Amino acid sequence: MNRIAVEDTLSDVAQALQAKGYEVVSLKQEADANGCDCCVISGQDQNVMGMQDATTQGSVINADGMTADQVCQQVDSRYQQ
């Protein structure tokens, strides 16, 4: 099962991903991304200081302007074989 970290402000996205069978964890701190296959962020806090410290090897999806279904499609596309 793929483990997806989702920011708390995106509860509709988290629910949609859980309904599709993904394991969803809350993304409150950078450390929460460890061990996750993908992270979904709101884009509100995006790189304010211009720093690029990677905390995960997984994909990062910026959900800004996307519906929950669109985010699910993005996640699905990363795991379809």
Secondary structure as a PSIPRED ss2 file (coil, helix, strand):
# PSIPRED VFORMAT (PSIPRED V4.0)

   1 M C   1.000  0.000  0.000
   2 N C   1.000  0.000  0.000
   3 R E   0.000  0.000  1.000
   4 I E   0.000  0.000  1.000
   5 A E   0.000  0.000  1.000
   6 V E   0.000  0.000  1.000
   7 E E   0.000  0.000  1.000
   8 D C   1.000  0.000  0.000
   9 T C   1.000  0.000  0.000
  10 L C   1.000  0.000  0.000
  11 S H   0.000  1.000  0.000
  12 D H   0.000  1.000  0.000
  13 V H   0.000  1.000  0.000
  14 A H   0.000  1.000  0.000
  15 Q H   0.000  1.000  0.000
  16 A H   0.000  1.000  0.000
  17 L H   0.000  1.000  0.000
  18 Q H   0.000  1.000  0.000
  19 A H   0.000  1.000  0.000
  20 K C   1.000  0.000  0.000
  21 G C   1.000  0.000  0.000
  22 Y C   1.000  0.000  0.000
  23 E E   0.000  0.000  1.000
  24 V E   0.000  0.000  1.000
  25 V E   0.000  0.000  1.000
  26 S E   0.000  0.000  1.000
  27 L E   0.000  0.000  1.000
  28 K C   1.000  0.000  0.000
  29 Q C   1.000  0.000  0.000
  30 E H   0.000  1.000  0.000
  31 A H   0.000  1.000  0.000
  32 D H   0.000  1.000  0.000
  33 A H   0.000  1.000  0.000
  34 N C   1.000  0.000  0.000
  35 G C   1.000  0.000  0.000
  36 C C   1.000  0.000  0.000
  37 D C   1.000  0.000  0.000
  38 C E   0.000  0.000  1.000
  39 C E   0.000  0.000  1.000
  40 V E   0.000  0.000  1.000
  41 I E   0.000  0.000  1.000
  42 S C   1.000  0.000  0.000
  43 G C   1.000  0.000  0.000
  44 Q C   1.000  0.000  0.000
  45 D C   1.000  0.000  0.000
  46 Q C   1.000  0.000  0.000
  47 N C   1.000  0.000  0.000
  48 V C   1.000  0.000  0.000
  49 M C   1.000  0.000  0.000
  50 G C   1.000  0.000  0.000
  51 M C   1.000  0.000  0.000
  52 Q C   1.000  0.000  0.000
  53 D C   1.000  0.000  0.000
  54 A C   1.000  0.000  0.000
  55 T C   1.000  0.000  0.000
  56 T C   1.000  0.000  0.000
  57 Q C   1.000  0.000  0.000
  58 G C   1.000  0.000  0.000
  59 S E   0.000  0.000  1.000
  60 V E   0.000  0.000  1.000
  61 I E   0.000  0.000  1.000
  62 N E   0.000  0.000  1.000
  63 A C   1.000  0.000  0.000
  64 D C   1.000  0.000  0.000
  65 G C   1.000  0.000  0.000
  66 M C   1.000  0.000  0.000
  67 T C   1.000  0.000  0.000
  68 A H   0.000  1.000  0.000
  69 D H   0.000  1.000  0.000
  70 Q H   0.000  1.000  0.000
  71 V H   0.000  1.000  0.000
  72 C H   0.000  1.000  0.000
  73 Q H   0.000  1.000  0.000
  74 Q H   0.000  1.000  0.000
  75 V H   0.000  1.000  0.000
  76 D H   0.000  1.000  0.000
  77 S H   0.000  1.000  0.000
  78 R H   0.000  1.000  0.000
  79 Y H   0.000  1.000  0.000
  80 Q C   1.000  0.000  0.000
  81 Q C   1.000  0.000  0.000
